[in-house]
Amino acid sequence: MTLLAPAGLLLAVGIVPVLIAFARGERRAGRTRSLLGLRPPGRLGRAAAAVALCLAAGLVALAASRPVVRDTQTRYVRTDAQAIFALDISRSMLAAASPTGPNRLARAKAAAKTLRAAIPDVPAGVASFTDRALPNLFPTADASVFTATVDRSVAVERPPPGGSELTVTTFDALAGFGKNAYFTPGRRRRLLVVLTDGESRDFDASLLRAALGRATGLRMVLVRIGSARERVFGRGGLAEADFRPGPSAPAIDRFVHATGARDVGENDLGQAEAAVRSAVGRGPRVRTGTASSTTELAPFLVLGALAPLGFLIRLRNLT
């Protein structure tokens, strides 16, 4: 445990005048009880009150010193595996179950961060796609950079699609992930996690089979986001009349059949985590340094000080 502001312990000195005032108050109360013929409280009660005062003051003083507990862990990174998380950023990803509910893209981002945490030692990158794919982040072992990229760089139609059709997304855009342009050359285990609502226009299944099929050594997990009951809500919480959820199952089935991807729903992230772990397996790791996390104890100490103060209040009401 480390004290960030050790001078805060000086607050404990403030208990001295408090104890003096407490003793004087007890003497005055004793004289009043004698005049009224009341039974004085036992010595045990007075001692308990003094201990409670000292305990509360000590906890507050310790909280003022800002104690923290540091947890240091060694960081390792895989040298044989990498992953790319590709998020669908078509306009249909704005659909949600209600005007105030999280839209598909928000849920896809949350799922991406959850699945990335399942393989913490595997360098992971971020990409987005509609009718074309864009790399947002090449594989990195820094999970905080991954999270920041997902949160800040991935947005609906940014960049906008090249086409102007009502349904612009096409799985053909994923064909490029079979090349080493997205992964570091020489990585034996490569994983592509696709997060999409599956509303794709027609695509070339034979092209995807050649580019992403099992023979390429690329493992794939597809996470289905959304349902047919969702709508895109505009201002005032009104559903947009132009948006109608398209059929996603046929396109996803064709994609899975062509590429051998593991198909998992967004409500089955436990299965998706198991799938990504299985895809990368185990391999050689190298030590890259240490990661430290700190936990501030001050809030817990302040809450702890409420217990002796509550005891004092109860004791006063009883006497």
HELIX and SHEET records of a PDB file:
HELIX    1   1 PRO A    6  GLY A   14  5                                   9    
HELIX    2   2 ILE A   15  LEU A   36  1                                  22    
HELIX    3   3 ARG A   43  ALA A   64  1                                  22    
HELIX    4   4 ARG A   91  LEU A   94  5                                   4    
HELIX    5   5 ARG A  104  ALA A  117  1                                  14    
HELIX    6   6 ALA A  143  SER A  153  1                                  11    
HELIX    7   7 PHE A  171  GLY A  178  5                                   8    
HELIX    8   8 ALA A  205  LEU A  212  1                                   8    
HELIX    9   9 ARG A  214  THR A  216  5                                   3    
HELIX   10  10 ARG A  235  GLY A  237  5                                   3    
HELIX   11  11 ALA A  249  THR A  259  1                                  11    
HELIX   12  12 LEU A  269  VAL A  280  1                                  12    
HELIX   13  13 ALA A  298  LEU A  318  1                                  21    
SHEET    1   A 3 THR A   2  LEU A   3  0                                        
SHEET    2   A 3 PRO A  67  ARG A  78 -1                                        
SHEET    3   A 3 ARG A 285  GLU A 296 -1                                        
SHEET    1   B 6 ALA A 133  THR A 140  0                                        
SHEET    2   B 6 ALA A 124  PHE A 129 -1                                        
SHEET    3   B 6 ALA A  81  ASP A  88  1                                        
SHEET    4   B 6 ARG A 189  THR A 196  1                                        
SHEET    5   B 6 LEU A 218  ARG A 224  1                                        
SHEET    6   B 6 ARG A 262  GLY A 265  1                                        
END                                                                             
